[in-house]
């Protein structure tokens, strides 16, 4: 992956060039990806805790 620009690099380049609509769009993409990943980890965490009896079936 050497030589490829990631989302952070693209955001910085767009900011430097003054493309603020692109910066806003990339920030929305980054936030959305974070929400999706966090939701996935929360589901895995809940399943593991249920499996080992750390929480009851209601999720509390």
PDB file with SEQRES, HELIX, SHEET and CRYST1 records, atoms N, CA, C and O in Angstrom:
SEQRES   1 A   60  UNK UNK UNK UNK UNK UNK UNK UNK UNK UNK UNK UNK UNK          
SEQRES   2 A   60  UNK UNK UNK UNK UNK UNK UNK UNK UNK UNK UNK UNK UNK          
SEQRES   3 A   60  UNK UNK UNK UNK UNK UNK UNK UNK UNK UNK UNK UNK UNK          
SEQRES   4 A   60  UNK UNK UNK UNK UNK UNK UNK UNK UNK UNK UNK UNK UNK          
SEQRES   5 A   60  UNK UNK UNK UNK UNK UNK UNK UNK                              
HELIX    1 AA1 UNK A    7  UNK A   17  1                                  11    
HELIX    2 AA2 UNK A   20  UNK A   51  1                                  32    
CRYST1    1.000    1.000    1.000  90.00  90.00  90.00 P 1           1          
ATOM      1  N   UNK A   1       0.804  -1.195   0.000  1.00  0.00           N  
ATOM      2  CA  UNK A   1       0.000   0.000   0.000  1.00  0.00           C  
ATOM      3  C   UNK A   1       0.848   1.260   0.000  1.00  0.00           C  
ATOM      4  O   UNK A   1       0.324   2.362   0.163  1.00  0.00           O  
ATOM      5  N   UNK A   2       2.119   1.112  -0.176  1.00  0.00           N  
ATOM      6  CA  UNK A   2       2.993   2.280  -0.205  1.00  0.00           C  
ATOM      7  C   UNK A   2       2.621   3.172  -1.381  1.00  0.00           C  
ATOM      8  O   UNK A   2       2.370   2.699  -2.489  1.00  0.00           O  
ATOM      9  N   UNK A   3       2.592   4.447  -1.117  1.00  0.00           N  
ATOM     10  CA  UNK A   3       2.293   5.399  -2.179  1.00  0.00           C  
ATOM     11  C   UNK A   3       0.823   5.728  -2.343  1.00  0.00           C  
ATOM     12  O   UNK A   3       0.471   6.605  -3.133  1.00  0.00           O  
ATOM     13  N   UNK A   4      -0.045   5.040  -1.611  1.00  0.00           N  
ATOM     14  CA  UNK A   4      -1.468   5.334  -1.705  1.00  0.00           C  
ATOM     15  C   UNK A   4      -1.863   6.309  -0.603  1.00  0.00           C  
ATOM     16  O   UNK A   4      -1.332   6.264   0.506  1.00  0.00           O  
ATOM     17  N   UNK A   5      -2.793   7.179  -0.926  1.00  0.00           N  
ATOM     18  CA  UNK A   5      -3.256   8.173   0.041  1.00  0.00           C  
ATOM     19  C   UNK A   5      -4.537   7.665   0.684  1.00  0.00           C  
ATOM     20  O   UNK A   5      -5.479   7.280  -0.008  1.00  0.00           O  
ATOM     21  N   UNK A   6      -4.568   7.667   2.018  1.00  0.00           N  
ATOM     22  CA  UNK A   6      -5.759   7.235   2.743  1.00  0.00           C  
ATOM     23  C   UNK A   6      -6.742   8.375   2.924  1.00  0.00           C  
ATOM     24  O   UNK A   6      -6.572   9.454   2.357  1.00  0.00           O  
ATOM     25  N   UNK A   7      -7.771   8.125   3.719  1.00  0.00           N  
ATOM     26  CA  UNK A   7      -8.797   9.143   3.935  1.00  0.00           C  
ATOM     27  C   UNK A   7      -8.235  10.377   4.635  1.00  0.00           C  
ATOM     28  O   UNK A   7      -8.606  11.506   4.315  1.00  0.00           O  
ATOM     29  N   UNK A   8      -7.336  10.150   5.592  1.00  0.00           N  
ATOM     30  CA  UNK A   8      -6.740  11.293   6.285  1.00  0.00           C  
ATOM     31  C   UNK A   8      -5.910  12.158   5.347  1.00  0.00           C  
ATOM     32  O   UNK A   8      -5.956  13.386   5.414  1.00  0.00           O  
ATOM     33  N   UNK A   9      -5.155  11.507   4.476  1.00  0.00           N  
ATOM     34  CA  UNK A   9      -4.357  12.243   3.505  1.00  0.00           C  
ATOM     35  C   UNK A   9      -5.212  12.997   2.508  1.00  0.00           C  
ATOM     36  O   UNK A   9      -4.907  14.132   2.141  1.00  0.00           O  
ATOM     37  N   UNK A  10      -6.276  12.359   2.075  1.00  0.00           N  
ATOM     38  CA  UNK A  10      -7.192  13.030   1.146  1.00  0.00           C  
ATOM     39  C   UNK A  10      -7.856  14.227   1.811  1.00  0.00           C  
ATOM     40  O   UNK A  10      -8.039  15.271   1.185  1.00  0.00           O  
ATOM     41  N   UNK A  11      -8.218  14.070   3.090  1.00  0.00           N  
ATOM     42  CA  UNK A  11      -8.839  15.172   3.817  1.00  0.00           C  
ATOM     43  C   UNK A  11      -7.860  16.336   3.942  1.00  0.00           C  
ATOM     44  O   UNK A  11      -8.229  17.489   3.721  1.00  0.00           O  
ATOM     45  N   UNK A  12      -6.623  16.034   4.292  1.00  0.00           N  
ATOM     46  CA  UNK A  12      -5.604  17.083   4.418  1.00  0.00           C  
ATOM     47  C   UNK A  12      -5.353  17.778   3.084  1.00  0.00           C  
ATOM     48  O   UNK A  12      -5.246  19.004   3.036  1.00  0.00           O  
ATOM     49  N   UNK A  13      -5.258  17.005   1.997  1.00  0.00           N  
ATOM     50  CA  UNK A  13      -5.051  17.603   0.676  1.00  0.00           C  
ATOM     51  C   UNK A  13      -6.213  18.505   0.282  1.00  0.00           C  
ATOM     52  O   UNK A  13      -6.005  19.602  -0.237  1.00  0.00           O  
ATOM     53  N   UNK A  14      -7.432  18.045   0.528  1.00  0.00           N  
ATOM     54  CA  UNK A  14      -8.609  18.848   0.190  1.00  0.00           C  
ATOM     55  C   UNK A  14      -8.637  20.125   1.024  1.00  0.00           C  
ATOM     56  O   UNK A  14      -8.998  21.192   0.526  1.00  0.00           O  
ATOM     57  N   UNK A  15      -8.255  20.012   2.294  1.00  0.00           N  
ATOM     58  CA  UNK A  15      -8.217  21.198   3.157  1.00  0.00           C  
ATOM     59  C   UNK A  15      -7.175  22.194   2.653  1.00  0.00           C  
ATOM     60  O   UNK A  15      -7.436  23.395   2.587  1.00  0.00           O  
ATOM     61  N   UNK A  16      -6.013  21.694   2.305  1.00  0.00           N  
ATOM     62  CA  UNK A  16      -4.938  22.557   1.818  1.00  0.00           C  
ATOM     63  C   UNK A  16      -5.336  23.268   0.534  1.00  0.00           C  
ATOM     64  O   UNK A  16      -5.015  24.440   0.338  1.00  0.00           O  
ATOM     65  N   UNK A  17      -6.041  22.550  -0.341  1.00  0.00           N  
ATOM     66  CA  UNK A  17      -6.446  23.124  -1.631  1.00  0.00           C  
ATOM     67  C   UNK A  17      -7.697  23.987  -1.529  1.00  0.00           C  
ATOM     68  O   UNK A  17      -8.054  24.677  -2.484  1.00  0.00           O  
ATOM     69  N   UNK A  18      -8.369  23.954  -0.374  1.00  0.00           N  
ATOM     70  CA  UNK A  18      -9.553  24.790  -0.194  1.00  0.00           C  
ATOM     71  C   UNK A  18     -10.854  24.152  -0.644  1.00  0.00           C  
ATOM     72  O   UNK A  18     -11.850  24.851  -0.834  1.00  0.00           O  
ATOM     73  N   UNK A  19     -10.866  22.842  -0.817  1.00  0.00           N  
ATOM     74  CA  UNK A  19     -12.083  22.142  -1.224  1.00  0.00           C  
ATOM     75  C   UNK A  19     -12.862  21.712   0.021  1.00  0.00           C  
ATOM     76  O   UNK A  19     -12.827  20.548   0.422  1.00  0.00           O  
ATOM     77  N   UNK A  20     -13.556  22.662   0.615  1.00  0.00           N  
ATOM     78  CA  UNK A  20     -14.195  22.393   1.892  1.00  0.00           C  
ATOM     79  C   UNK A  20     -15.400  21.468   1.777  1.00  0.00           C  
ATOM     80  O   UNK A  20     -15.755  20.801   2.749  1.00  0.00           O  
ATOM     81  N   UNK A  21     -16.030  21.416   0.619  1.00  0.00           N  
ATOM     82  CA  UNK A  21     -17.118  20.462   0.414  1.00  0.00           C  
ATOM     83  C   UNK A  21     -16.580  19.038   0.449  1.00  0.00           C  
ATOM     84  O   UNK A  21     -17.231  18.135   0.975  1.00  0.00           O  
ATOM     85  N   UNK A  22     -15.394  18.841  -0.109  1.00  0.00           N  
ATOM     86  CA  UNK A  22     -14.752  17.523  -0.086  1.00  0.00           C  
ATOM     87  C   UNK A  22     -14.350  17.163   1.343  1.00  0.00           C  
ATOM     88  O   UNK A  22     -14.506  16.018   1.765  1.00  0.00           O  
ATOM     89  N   UNK A  23     -13.835  18.139   2.083  1.00  0.00           N  
ATOM     90  CA  UNK A  23     -13.467  17.899   3.482  1.00  0.00           C  
ATOM     91  C   UNK A  23     -14.695  17.465   4.270  1.00  0.00           C  
ATOM     92  O   UNK A  23     -14.634  16.496   5.026  1.00  0.00           O  
ATOM     93  N   UNK A  24     -15.800  18.167   4.104  1.00  0.00           N  
ATOM     94  CA  UNK A  24     -17.035  17.826   4.818  1.00  0.00           C  
ATOM     95  C   UNK A  24     -17.510  16.431   4.435  1.00  0.00           C  
ATOM     96  O   UNK A  24     -17.928  15.663   5.301  1.00  0.00           O  
ATOM     97  N   UNK A  25     -17.453  16.095   3.159  1.00  0.00           N  
ATOM     98  CA  UNK A  25     -17.891  14.776   2.706  1.00  0.00           C  
ATOM     99  C   UNK A  25     -17.010  13.676   3.296  1.00  0.00           C  
ATOM    100  O   UNK A  25     -17.515  12.636   3.720  1.00  0.00           O  
ATOM    101  N   UNK A  26     -15.705  13.902   3.323  1.00  0.00           N  
ATOM    102  CA  UNK A  26     -14.795  12.896   3.877  1.00  0.00           C  
ATOM    103  C   UNK A  26     -14.979  12.741   5.384  1.00  0.00           C  
ATOM    104  O   UNK A  26     -14.864  11.634   5.911  1.00  0.00           O  
ATOM    105  N   UNK A  27     -15.260  13.828   6.073  1.00  0.00           N  
ATOM    106  CA  UNK A  27     -15.529  13.744   7.508  1.00  0.00           C  
ATOM    107  C   UNK A  27     -16.782  12.916   7.749  1.00  0.00           C  
ATOM    108  O   UNK A  27     -16.819  12.106   8.675  1.00  0.00           O  
ATOM    109  N   UNK A  28     -17.798  13.109   6.935  1.00  0.00           N  
ATOM    110  CA  UNK A  28     -19.030  12.316   7.065  1.00  0.00           C  
ATOM    111  C   UNK A  28     -18.739  10.841   6.812  1.00  0.00           C  
ATOM    112  O   UNK A  28     -19.260   9.979   7.521  1.00  0.00           O  
ATOM    113  N   UNK A  29     -17.918  10.541   5.815  1.00  0.00           N  
ATOM    114  CA  UNK A  29     -17.543   9.147   5.527  1.00  0.00           C  
ATOM    115  C   UNK A  29     -16.794   8.538   6.708  1.00  0.00           C  
ATOM    116  O   UNK A  29     -17.070   7.403   7.097  1.00  0.00           O  
ATOM    117  N   UNK A  30     -15.850   9.280   7.280  1.00  0.00           N  
ATOM    118  CA  UNK A  30     -15.066   8.776   8.405  1.00  0.00           C  
ATOM    119  C   UNK A  30     -15.963   8.529   9.616  1.00  0.00           C  
ATOM    120  O   UNK A  30     -15.834   7.503  10.284  1.00  0.00           O  
ATOM    121  N   UNK A  31     -16.867   9.460   9.901  1.00  0.00           N  
ATOM    122  CA  UNK A  31     -17.786   9.289  11.032  1.00  0.00           C  
ATOM    123  C   UNK A  31     -18.701   8.096  10.804  1.00  0.00           C  
ATOM    124  O   UNK A  31     -18.941   7.315  11.725  1.00  0.00           O  
ATOM    125  N   UNK A  32     -19.215   7.946   9.581  1.00  0.00           N  
ATOM    126  CA  UNK A  32     -20.099   6.817   9.267  1.00  0.00           C  
ATOM    127  C   UNK A  32     -19.372   5.488   9.427  1.00  0.00           C  
ATOM    128  O   UNK A  32     -19.932   4.535   9.968  1.00  0.00           O  
ATOM    129  N   UNK A  33     -18.143   5.419   8.965  1.00  0.00           N  
ATOM    130  CA  UNK A  33     -17.364   4.186   9.105  1.00  0.00           C  
ATOM    131  C   UNK A  33     -17.138   3.878  10.579  1.00  0.00           C  
ATOM    132  O   UNK A  33     -17.216   2.717  10.982  1.00  0.00           O  
ATOM    133  N   UNK A  34     -16.864   4.878  11.375  1.00  0.00           N  
ATOM    134  CA  UNK A  34     -16.676   4.682  12.804  1.00  0.00           C  
ATOM    135  C   UNK A  34     -17.926   4.163  13.482  1.00  0.00           C  
ATOM    136  O   UNK A  34     -17.844   3.297  14.354  1.00  0.00           O  
ATOM    137  N   UNK A  35     -19.075   4.673  13.099  1.00  0.00           N  
ATOM    138  CA  UNK A  35     -20.342   4.215  13.679  1.00  0.00           C  
ATOM    139  C   UNK A  35     -20.599   2.757  13.311  1.00  0.00           C  
ATOM    140  O   UNK A  35     -21.026   1.972  14.158  1.00  0.00           O  
ATOM    141  N   UNK A  36     -20.346   2.393  12.071  1.00  0.00           N  
ATOM    142  CA  UNK A  36     -20.554   1.006  11.622  1.00  0.00           C  
ATOM    143  C   UNK A  36     -19.627   0.053  12.370  1.00  0.00           C  
ATOM    144  O   UNK A  36     -20.064  -0.998  12.839  1.00  0.00           O  
ATOM    145  N   UNK A  37     -18.362   0.412  12.481  1.00  0.00           N  
ATOM    146  CA  UNK A  37     -17.396  -0.445  13.185  1.00  0.00           C  
ATOM    147  C   UNK A  37     -17.767  -0.565  14.658  1.00  0.00           C  
ATOM    148  O   UNK A  37     -17.712  -1.656  15.224  1.00  0.00           O  
ATOM    149  N   UNK A  38     -18.144   0.543  15.279  1.00  0.00           N  
ATOM    150  CA  UNK A  38     -18.527   0.529  16.691  1.00  0.00           C  
ATOM    151  C   UNK A  38     -19.755  -0.348  16.919  1.00  0.00           C  
ATOM    152  O   UNK A  38     -19.811  -1.084  17.904  1.00  0.00           O  
ATOM    153  N   UNK A  39     -20.728  -0.281  16.031  1.00  0.00           N  
ATOM    154  CA  UNK A  39     -21.919  -1.119  16.147  1.00  0.00           C  
ATOM    155  C   UNK A  39     -21.545  -2.592  16.057  1.00  0.00           C  
ATOM    156  O   UNK A  39     -22.057  -3.413  16.817  1.00  0.00           O  
ATOM    157  N   UNK A  40     -20.665  -2.924  15.143  1.00  0.00           N  
ATOM    158  CA  UNK A  40     -20.220  -4.314  15.008  1.00  0.00           C  
ATOM    159  C   UNK A  40     -19.521  -4.810  16.261  1.00  0.00           C  
ATOM    160  O   UNK A  40     -19.793  -5.919  16.722  1.00  0.00           O  
ATOM    161  N   UNK A  41     -18.622  -4.004  16.819  1.00  0.00           N  
ATOM    162  CA  UNK A  41     -17.926  -4.402  18.040  1.00  0.00           C  
ATOM    163  C   UNK A  41     -18.880  -4.523  19.217  1.00  0.00           C  
ATOM    164  O   UNK A  41     -18.716  -5.408  20.056  1.00  0.00           O  
ATOM    165  N   UNK A  42     -19.869  -3.648  19.289  1.00  0.00           N  
ATOM    166  CA  UNK A  42     -20.849  -3.743  20.375  1.00  0.00           C  
ATOM    167  C   UNK A  42     -21.628  -5.046  20.300  1.00  0.00           C  
ATOM    168  O   UNK A  42     -21.882  -5.673  21.329  1.00  0.00           O  
ATOM    169  N   UNK A  43     -22.008  -5.459  19.103  1.00  0.00           N  
ATOM    170  CA  UNK A  43     -22.736  -6.723  18.949  1.00  0.00           C  
ATOM    171  C   UNK A  43     -21.865  -7.916  19.343  1.00  0.00           C  
ATOM    172  O   UNK A  43     -22.331  -8.843  20.005  1.00  0.00           O  
ATOM    173  N   UNK A  44     -20.614  -7.885  18.936  1.00  0.00           N  
ATOM    174  CA  UNK A  44     -19.690  -8.967  19.302  1.00  0.00           C  
ATOM    175  C   UNK A  44     -19.490  -8.991  20.815  1.00  0.00           C  
ATOM    176  O   UNK A  44     -19.506 -10.061  21.423  1.00  0.00           O  
ATOM    177  N   UNK A  45     -19.302  -7.833  21.422  1.00  0.00           N  
ATOM    178  CA  UNK A  45     -19.108  -7.739  22.869  1.00  0.00           C  
ATOM    179  C   UNK A  45     -20.316  -8.302  23.612  1.00  0.00           C  
ATOM    180  O   UNK A  45     -20.162  -9.059  24.570  1.00  0.00           O  
ATOM    181  N   UNK A  46     -21.493  -7.939  23.180  1.00  0.00           N  
ATOM    182  CA  UNK A  46     -22.717  -8.428  23.817  1.00  0.00           C  
ATOM    183  C   UNK A  46     -22.839  -9.944  23.684  1.00  0.00           C  
ATOM    184  O   UNK A  46     -23.213 -10.622  24.641  1.00  0.00           O  
ATOM    185  N   UNK A  47     -22.527 -10.476  22.511  1.00  0.00           N  
ATOM    186  CA  UNK A  47     -22.611 -11.928  22.300  1.00  0.00           C  
ATOM    187  C   UNK A  47     -21.615 -12.677  23.179  1.00  0.00           C  
ATOM    188  O   UNK A  47     -21.939 -13.725  23.737  1.00  0.00           O  
ATOM    189  N   UNK A  48     -20.405 -12.139  23.302  1.00  0.00           N  
ATOM    190  CA  UNK A  48     -19.388 -12.792  24.135  1.00  0.00           C  
ATOM    191  C   UNK A  48     -19.805 -12.750  25.599  1.00  0.00           C  
ATOM    192  O   UNK A  48     -19.672 -13.744  26.312  1.00  0.00           O  
ATOM    193  N   UNK A  49     -20.307 -11.609  26.047  1.00  0.00           N  
ATOM    194  CA  UNK A  49     -20.722 -11.511  27.448  1.00  0.00           C  
ATOM    195  C   UNK A  49     -21.904 -12.419  27.751  1.00  0.00           C  
ATOM    196  O   UNK A  49     -21.969 -13.005  28.832  1.00  0.00           O  
ATOM    197  N   UNK A  50     -22.839 -12.546  26.814  1.00  0.00           N  
ATOM    198  CA  UNK A  50     -23.955 -13.484  27.026  1.00  0.00           C  
ATOM    199  C   UNK A  50     -23.448 -14.916  27.088  1.00  0.00           C  
ATOM    200  O   UNK A  50     -23.890 -15.696  27.932  1.00  0.00           O  
ATOM    201  N   UNK A  51     -22.528 -15.266  26.206  1.00  0.00           N  
ATOM    202  CA  UNK A  51     -22.010 -16.631  26.135  1.00  0.00           C  
ATOM    203  C   UNK A  51     -21.357 -17.056  27.440  1.00  0.00           C  
ATOM    204  O   UNK A  51     -21.514 -18.198  27.871  1.00  0.00           O  
ATOM    205  N   UNK A  52     -20.628 -16.150  28.069  1.00  0.00           N  
ATOM    206  CA  UNK A  52     -19.916 -16.488  29.293  1.00  0.00           C  
ATOM    207  C   UNK A  52     -20.681 -16.127  30.564  1.00  0.00           C  
ATOM    208  O   UNK A  52     -20.136 -16.171  31.667  1.00  0.00           O  
ATOM    209  N   UNK A  53     -21.947 -15.773  30.390  1.00  0.00           N  
ATOM    210  CA  UNK A  53     -22.803 -15.517  31.549  1.00  0.00           C  
ATOM    211  C   UNK A  53     -22.502 -14.245  32.303  1.00  0.00           C  
ATOM    212  O   UNK A  53     -22.829 -14.140  33.485  1.00  0.00           O  
ATOM    213  N   UNK A  54     -21.890 -13.281  31.654  1.00  0.00           N  
ATOM    214  CA  UNK A  54     -21.571 -12.031  32.317  1.00  0.00           C  
ATOM    215  C   UNK A  54     -22.758 -11.073  32.359  1.00  0.00           C  
ATOM    216  O   UNK A  54     -22.780 -10.129  33.149  1.00  0.00           O  
ATOM    217  N   UNK A  55     -23.743 -11.325  31.501  1.00  0.00           N  
ATOM    218  CA  UNK A  55     -24.997 -10.553  31.531  1.00  0.00           C  
ATOM    219  C   UNK A  55     -26.133 -11.537  31.307  1.00  0.00           C  
ATOM    220  O   UNK A  55     -25.920 -12.628  30.778  1.00  0.00           O  
ATOM    221  N   UNK A  56     -27.336 -11.154  31.706  1.00  0.00           N  
ATOM    222  CA  UNK A  56     -28.474 -12.034  31.472  1.00  0.00           C  
ATOM    223  C   UNK A  56     -28.996 -11.871  30.038  1.00  0.00           C  
ATOM    224  O   UNK A  56     -28.476 -11.050  29.283  1.00  0.00           O  
ATOM    225  N   UNK A  57     -29.984 -12.622  29.674  1.00  0.00           N  
ATOM    226  CA  UNK A  57     -30.493 -12.650  28.307  1.00  0.00           C  
ATOM    227  C   UNK A  57     -31.112 -11.331  27.892  1.00  0.00           C  
ATOM    228  O   UNK A  57     -31.191 -11.041  26.698  1.00  0.00           O  
ATOM    229  N   UNK A  58     -31.554 -10.521  28.849  1.00  0.00           N  
ATOM    230  CA  UNK A  58     -32.179  -9.237  28.495  1.00  0.00           C  
ATOM    231  C   UNK A  58     -31.156  -8.196  28.064  1.00  0.00           C  
ATOM    232  O   UNK A  58     -31.527  -7.155  27.522  1.00  0.00           O  
ATOM    233  N   UNK A  59     -29.871  -8.462  28.296  1.00  0.00           N  
ATOM    234  CA  UNK A  59     -28.829  -7.535  27.872  1.00  0.00           C  
ATOM    235  C   UNK A  59     -28.428  -6.537  28.929  1.00  0.00           C  
ATOM    236  O   UNK A  59     -27.804  -5.523  28.616  1.00  0.00           O  
ATOM    237  N   UNK A  60     -28.779  -6.806  30.195  1.00  0.00           N  
ATOM    238  CA  UNK A  60     -28.444  -5.859  31.280  1.00  0.00           C  
ATOM    239  C   UNK A  60     -27.371  -6.410  32.152  1.00  0.00           C  
ATOM    240  O   UNK A  60     -26.960  -5.759  33.112  1.00  0.00           O  
TER     241      UNK A  60                                                      
END                                                                             
